[in-house]
Amino acid sequence: MSASRVSVGHWHDVNAKTGVTAIIFDKPSTASVHVAGGAPGTQETDLLDPSCIVGTADAIVLTGGSAFGLASVVGVRRYLEEKGRGFDVAGVKVPIVPAAVIFDLGVGSPDKRPGPEEGYMACVNSENPANKNGAIGAGCGATVGKYMGSRKSSRGGLASSSLKTQGGATVTAIMVANCFGAVVDPETGKTVAGPKDDSGAFISYLNAPPASPEFGATSIGVVVTDIKLSKADAKRVAIMAHDGLARTVYPCHTPYDGDAIFVVSVGDRKESVSITGAWSAKAVERAMICAVS
């Protein structure tokens, strides 16, 4: 994705195992979201519904810290306000910053969560972005495959995948893998991250011994494209993008996950919604695999 249109910045604490990622657009950009998990943690997602008046976002925040981590959005808004960004309301510019969280309080220091200063630092770091995947930003404390308890889970993380459509458009997915289910490579059908038995073999969900389900899982992300989309189009693409989760996470969209994917249009290339959605799902697949690799 063109650096002049989208900037991505991270802050994380490797000891506390938590972090925040800010995806900032250089101009208000058409956005929507689809939430498919049973335990979401989000902010300002209702306004992205096609029926609501605000049609664009200035940034999207992905954060650790569960609901506490939503405080990081305050710092992102402050950064954008300093840049003169926001939706004009009675002469005051209000930055539009939807957000989604993962639960990582059980893997590091539960009293350390991203707040306003950490959100602000993620924005500052977006000015000199580094292309990295893994335990960074919002994915710093992510784990996957929790259906046998958190002790048998595998490392998760954050990763991006950028694809070119046949028409030359770009579709980029930035995903945080922190799911209840195991991660499966859809191209091979093999599990690549999840709980293992004593011999080191992955244990499938359907064959796993009964365990008390634990809350504290979710996969969240943002798909950004230079294909022109209306707000309603972006909503449909967000729904289709979840197919990428369903193909890589098993089980997916459980009562314990807060799965949410935002879709943002930053360009004016022409392409059908169905093709855009299909490429978005593929980009989500690739990003999820990269996040645990």
N, C-alpha and C positions, 0 to 999 in steps of 0.2 A: 504494500500500500504506500502511496506517495507520502514521503515524510512531511511535505508541505500541507497535507490535509489532516493527518492523524499523528498525534504524538502519544507514546506510551511511557509512563514512568512508574517505578516501583519504589517502595520502602519496605524493608523487612528487618526483623530481629531474629537471627539464626538461633540464639539461645532460648528466646521465648517461643520460637517457632510460630510466628504470626507475621502478617504483613498486609499491605494494601497496594493495589494497582489502579492507576488513574489513566483512562483512555480519553484524551482531549482532542476535540475537533476544532479546526481553525475558524469555523463559522458554524452557526446553528444548523444542525443536520437532522433530517427527517429520521425518526426513530420509533420503534415499537418493541414489544416484548411478549414472550409467552412463558408462563410459569406452569410446569407440569408436575412438579414434585408435591408431596403431601405436607411438607414442613418448611415452607419458604421463609426466608428473611430478606425483605426488600424495602425499598423506599422510593416513592414517586413513580411507581409503576402504573398506577391507575391513570395518570395523566397521559400515558403513552397509548391508551386505548383510542382507536380511531374516532370514537364518539366525543372525545374531549378536545378542548379548544387549543391547548398548546401542542404544536405539531413537531417541535424540534427539541433536540438536546444539545447542550454545550459540552458535556462530558458524561462518561459512564464510570462508576466506581465499582470495582470488585474488591472485597475486603474479607480478611479474617476477623476473628473476635466475636463471631455470632452477632446478635443484635447490638452489643456494645460497640462493635466495629463501625456501625453506621455513623458514629460521631466523626469519623474521618471525613465524611462528606462536608462537614462545616469548614474544614481547612481547604478543601477543593473549591468550595464556593468563594472563600476569601481570596484565593489565588485568582480565580476568574473575575471576581469583582475588581480586583486591582488592575486587571487587563481591560476593564470596561465592557465585559461580556455579560449577557443575560437577556431575559425576556423583559421588554419594556412595560412596566405597570405603573401608571400615574407618574411617569417621569423617573421612576426608580428601576434600575436594571437588576433583575433577579436571575442569577445563573440557574439553569435547569440541569440538575445532576441526579439522574436516577441511579440506584445502587442495588447490589445484591451481596449477600454474605455467605460465608461458609462457617461451619462450627469447627474450631480448632482449639478450643479451650482445654481439651483433655490431653494434649500432646506436649505442651510446653509449660509456660507459666500462665496459669489462668487469670492472674491479676494484671497481666500485660496485654493490652488490646490496642489496636490502632485508634488514634483519636485525631483531633483537629490538626495538631502539629505534624503527625505522621502523614495525614492526607495532603497537607501542604507540601511536605518534603517530596512525596511521590510526584507532585506536579512540577516542582523544581527539577527533579531528576529527569522528567520527561524532556527537558530542554537539551539534554545530552544523552539520548537513549542508547541502551546497549541491547543487542539482540541475543537474549539468553532464554533458555528453557530450564524447567526443573523447580527446585525449592526456592523460588524467588517471589517477591511481591505477595499477592494474595494466596499463592500456592505454597508459601514457605512451610506451613504446618499441615499441609493436606495429606490425607491418607486414603486408601481405597480398599475395598473388600472387607467390610466390617461385619458381615453376617455371622461370623464366628467370634465376634467380640473384637474390641480395638487392639488387643494384644497380638492377634494374628493378622492384623491388617498389613498392607504393603504401603510403601511410600507413594504419595501422589505428587502433585505439582501443578505448575502453570506452563502452558506452551502455546505457541501460535503456529498456524499453518496458512500459507497464502497460495492460492491456486488461480490459474488463468483459464477462463472459459474459452470455448471454441471461437467465440466472437471477440476475444481479446480483453474482456472485462476482468477485473480482479475481485476475488472474494477471499477475505481473510477472517479466520476464526481465532479468537484468543480464549482459551478455555482453562478453567481450574478444575482438576479432577480430584474430588474429595468424596467419592461415592460409597454408598452402602454396598453396592454390587462389585463384582470383579470386573476387570477390564479385559475385553476380548478383542483380538485383531480380526476384523471381519473378513480380511482377505485370506487368512489362513484358518480361521475358526478356532485358533488356539488362545488360551488364556495367557495374558502377559503380566498381570498383576492381580493379586488376591491372596486369600489364606492358603497355607500349605500344610500337608500332613508331616509326620516325622521323617519321612523319606525325601521330603522336598517337592513332592508332587502337589499341584494345585488341587484344591477340593472344590468341586462345583457346588453351587447353591442347593440344587435339588438333592445332592448326596450328603450335604453337610449335616452333622448331628444337630438336633434341636438346641437352640440357644436363645436366651432372652434377647430380643432385638434392642439395640441401643440407638437412641437418637444421636444426631451429630454428624450428618452426612449431607452432601449435596454436590452437584456439578453446576457451575455457573459460567457464563461466558458472554462474549460479544462477537457478532459477525458484522464486519464492515465491508461495504462494497462500493465501487464507483458506478454501479448500475442505478439509474434513477428509479426511485420507488416512492409511491404515495405512502401515507401512514397506514392505510389498509393493506397495501402491498407488503409493507414491512412486517405487519402482523402475521400475514399468511406465510411469509418466508421464515419468520421466527418459529411458527408451528412446524414447518417442514424441517427446519434445522434440527429440531429435537429427534428426527429420525437418525441423525448421526450419533446421538447419545444412545438411542435404543439399539443400534447396531454394535456399539462398543461396550456397553455396560449391561451386566446381567446379574441380578434383576435391576431394572431401571424404573425411575419414576415411582419409587416405593413410598409408603407413608412416612418414611424416615428421611427422605431426601427433599431438598428444597430446589430442585432443578429449575433454572431460569436461564433463558438465552435472549439477549437483546439483539436487534438488527438495526443497523444504521446505514443510511444511504448518503454518500459524500460526493457523488458525481452525477453525470447526466448521460451515461451510456445507455443504450436501449437494449433490453433483453426481456424475455417473458418471465413472469413471476414463477412459473413452474420450473423453468431451467435455473433461475436464480436460487430457488429453494433447494433444488437437487444438488447444485454445486455447494451451497451452504452446508448441507448435511455432510457432504464429502469432506469439506474443510474441518467441520467439527470432529469427524472421525479421526482425521489425521492429527489434529491438535491433541485429542484425548490420548492417542497412542504415544505421541511425543512426550506428553506430560508425565508419563510413568516409565519412560524408557531411560 
